[in-house]
Amino acid sequence: MYQTFFDLARAPFPASPDPASLVIYGDLGDQLGELAGCLTSGQGIAVLTGPPGSGKTLCTLAMTRDLTSSLVGICLRTGQFNQPRELLKSVLHGLGHPFRQQDDQDLRLAVADAIHGLPSTSNGVLLAVDEAHRLGMPVLEELRGLTNLDANGRPLVRLLLAGQCDLEEKLADPQLDGLYQRVRGQARLQPLTRGESQSYLKSRIRFAGGDPGSVMTEKRSSCWRSYGRIPPLPQPPGRCQSPTWSLVGDSPDHPWRGARCPHRIPSTAVALR
């Protein structure tokens, strides 16, 4: 609907995260660079946290894509593993190996054999787990165990944990001291400033094949300023919700109503700082 009105070639905020659309602002590049260095060098575990919808999945997918020239990338998009065996089966599936109804120890051995059996051109596995704040203690401990796999002193499993800010508190639990001591890189995604949000929106319009100048008119900007917030704009880079474009139109088909324009702004609209 708004794609046609604003003459866009594609949706600027697709429902499914596309790592090709990642936009770097502020110190995000430095933060992701630190995590990437931690993972590629095998220094230890990398942790990425942020509030819901902050772009963690997008960043995780981008790193899984970009760091796999010498690593086999596996991205587990859900942290809903109730038992270690469910995690191990997902890892086997990611490696392209079949799995049977085995007990936990058999599955551990199967995972170890699969990883040790990787081609000599590979430095190991980049294992990224999204929504890691949902993981229970036994599964997190299982992940720590996977990082023990090595070949001639070279770690074969590079672990990236991504999740909401609760993950930080969970990792600090004394029961997970063994895991937490291996964390060598940590980054937290922060909300965008107003200026960064506007720049981000312009970049997304260009990504969609549109002209930011024709979309972000002075009338719409005034509407947003008077309302005190922009209809659900992405906070940090990667947000994929769609702004309510049709509510701020200024054509005969979308009459300008001044202060009444955001008459149906969703309650999820975010305040900009």
C-alpha positions in Angstrom: 0.0 0.0 0.0 2.5 2.6 1.1 5.1 1.1 -1.4 2.9 2.2 -4.3 2.1 5.6 -2.8 5.7 6.5 -2.2 7.0 4.8 -5.4 9.2 2.2 -3.6 10.5 -0.8 -5.4 10.4 -3.0 -2.3 9.4 -2.9 1.3 11.8 -0.7 3.3 11.2 -2.8 6.5 10.7 -6.4 5.4 9.3 -8.7 8.0 12.2 -11.1 7.7 15.6 -9.8 8.7 17.9 -9.2 5.7 21.6 -8.9 6.7 22.2 -7.0 3.4 20.2 -4.2 4.8 22.2 -3.7 8.0 23.0 0.0 8.6 25.9 1.0 10.8 25.6 4.1 13.0 27.4 5.4 16.0 29.8 3.0 17.6 28.0 -0.1 16.3 30.8 -0.8 13.8 33.4 -0.8 16.5 31.3 -3.0 18.7 30.7 -5.6 16.0 34.3 -5.4 15.0 35.3 -6.3 18.5 33.0 -9.3 18.5 34.2 -10.3 15.1 37.8 -10.2 16.2 37.0 -12.3 19.3 35.3 -14.9 17.2 37.8 -15.2 14.3 40.8 -15.3 16.6 39.3 -17.9 18.9 39.9 -15.7 22.0 36.6 -16.7 23.6 32.9 -16.3 23.7 31.2 -13.2 22.2 27.9 -11.8 23.6 25.6 -9.4 21.9 22.6 -8.0 23.9 20.0 -5.3 23.4 16.3 -4.6 24.0 13.6 -6.3 21.9 13.5 -5.3 18.3 16.9 -3.6 18.5 18.5 -5.5 15.6 20.3 -8.3 17.4 19.1 -10.9 14.9 20.1 -8.8 11.9 23.6 -8.3 13.4 23.9 -12.0 14.2 22.9 -13.0 10.7 25.4 -10.4 9.2 28.3 -11.8 11.3 27.4 -15.4 10.5 27.5 -14.4 6.9 30.6 -12.4 6.9 32.8 -14.5 9.2 32.5 -17.8 7.4 35.3 -17.6 4.9 37.2 -20.0 7.1 34.5 -21.0 9.5 31.4 -23.1 9.0 28.5 -20.9 10.1 25.5 -22.2 12.1 22.9 -19.7 13.2 20.3 -21.1 15.6 17.5 -18.5 15.4 15.7 -19.6 18.6 16.8 -20.2 22.1 13.9 -22.5 22.9 15.9 -25.6 23.7 14.5 -27.2 26.8 17.1 -30.0 27.0 20.8 -30.2 25.9 19.9 -33.0 23.4 17.6 -30.5 21.5 20.5 -28.2 21.1 22.9 -31.0 20.0 20.4 -32.2 17.4 20.1 -28.7 16.0 23.9 -28.4 15.7 24.0 -31.7 13.9 21.3 -30.5 11.5 23.2 -27.3 10.9 26.3 -29.4 10.0 24.3 -31.4 7.6 24.5 -34.6 9.6 21.6 -37.0 10.4 20.7 -37.6 14.0 18.8 -40.4 15.6 17.0 -40.8 18.9 20.2 -41.2 20.9 21.0 -40.3 24.5 22.8 -37.2 25.4 26.3 -38.7 25.4 25.8 -40.3 22.0 24.7 -37.0 20.6 27.8 -35.2 22.1 30.1 -37.8 20.5 28.2 -37.4 17.2 28.7 -33.6 17.3 32.3 -33.9 18.2 32.9 -36.3 15.4 31.2 -34.0 12.9 33.2 -31.0 14.0 36.5 -32.8 14.0 35.6 -34.2 10.6 35.4 -30.8 8.9 37.6 -30.2 5.9 41.2 -29.1 6.7 40.5 -25.8 5.0 38.0 -24.9 7.8 39.1 -23.4 11.1 36.0 -24.8 12.9 32.4 -23.7 13.5 30.9 -20.3 14.2 27.9 -21.2 16.3 25.6 -18.3 16.8 22.6 -18.7 19.1 19.9 -16.0 18.9 17.4 -15.5 21.8 20.0 -16.9 24.1 18.3 -15.2 27.1 15.7 -18.0 26.8 18.3 -20.8 27.4 18.3 -22.7 30.6 21.3 -23.4 32.7 21.8 -27.0 31.4 21.8 -25.8 27.8 24.2 -23.0 28.5 26.5 -25.4 30.2 26.3 -27.7 27.1 27.4 -24.8 25.0 30.3 -24.2 27.3 31.2 -27.9 26.8 31.2 -27.4 23.0 33.8 -24.7 23.3 36.2 -27.3 24.7 36.5 -29.0 21.4 39.9 -28.1 19.8 42.5 -29.4 17.4 46.2 -28.8 18.2 45.3 -26.0 20.6 43.0 -24.3 18.2 39.4 -23.9 19.3 36.9 -25.5 16.9 33.7 -23.9 18.2 33.5 -20.1 18.2 30.4 -19.2 20.2 28.2 -16.1 19.7 25.3 -15.6 22.1 22.7 -13.0 21.2 19.8 -12.1 23.4 17.9 -9.5 25.4 19.6 -7.7 28.3 18.4 -10.4 30.7 21.2 -12.5 29.2 23.8 -10.4 30.9 22.3 -11.1 34.3 21.9 -14.8 33.5 25.5 -15.2 32.5 26.7 -13.5 35.7 25.0 -16.3 37.8 27.6 -18.1 39.9 26.4 -21.4 38.5 27.7 -20.3 35.1 31.1 -19.1 36.2 32.8 -21.6 33.8 31.0 -20.1 30.9 31.2 -16.4 31.9 35.0 -16.6 32.4 35.3 -17.4 28.7 33.5 -14.3 27.5 36.0 -12.1 25.8 33.8 -9.8 23.7 30.6 -8.1 24.7 28.4 -5.5 23.0 25.0 -3.9 23.8 22.9 -2.3 21.2 21.6 1.2 22.2 18.6 3.2 21.0 19.3 5.7 18.2 19.2 9.4 18.7 16.6 11.5 16.8 19.2 12.4 14.2 20.4 8.9 13.8 16.9 7.7 13.4 16.2 10.2 10.6 19.4 9.1 8.9 18.5 5.5 9.3 15.0 6.1 7.8 16.6 7.8 4.8 18.9 4.8 4.3 16.0 2.4 4.4 14.1 4.5 1.9 17.1 4.4 -0.5 17.4 0.6 0.1 13.7 0.3 -1.0 14.5 2.3 -4.2 12.8 5.5 -3.1 13.8 9.2 -2.8 14.1 10.3 0.9 13.4 13.9 -0.1 10.0 13.1 -1.5 9.0 10.8 1.4 10.4 12.8 4.4 8.7 16.2 3.6 8.7 19.1 6.0 5.0 18.5 6.8 5.7 14.9 7.9 8.7 16.0 9.9 6.6 18.7 11.6 4.0 16.1 12.4 6.5 13.8 14.0 8.1 16.7 15.9 4.7 17.8 17.2 3.8 14.3 18.3 7.1 13.9 20.0 8.0 10.6 18.4 8.2 9.0 15.0 5.6 6.2 14.3 7.3 3.0 15.1 10.7 3.9 13.8 13.6 1.5 14.4 15.5 2.2 17.6 18.9 0.6 16.9 19.9 -0.5 13.4 18.0 -3.4 12.0 14.4 -2.8 13.3 12.1 -4.3 10.7 8.7 -2.8 11.8 7.0 -0.6 9.2 6.3 3.0 10.0 2.7 4.0 9.6 3.4 5.9 6.4 -0.3 6.2 5.4 -1.1 8.2 8.6 1.2 11.0 7.6 0.4 11.4 3.9 -0.2 14.8 2.4 -1.9 14.1 -0.9 -5.6 14.2 -1.8 -5.6 10.4 -1.2 -3.9 11.0 2.2 -5.2 14.3 3.4 -3.0 16.3 5.7 -4.7 16.8 9.0 -2.1 18.8 10.9 -1.9 17.8 14.6 -4.5 15.1 14.0 -2.3 13.1 11.6 -1.1 10.5 14.0 -4.7 9.6 15.0 -3.9 5.8 15.1 -0.3 5.7 16.1 0.2 2.2 17.6 1.0 2.0 21.3 4.4 0.5 20.4 5.6 3.8 18.9 9.0 4.6 20.5 10.0 7.9 21.9 13.3 9.3 20.5 15.9 10.8 22.8 
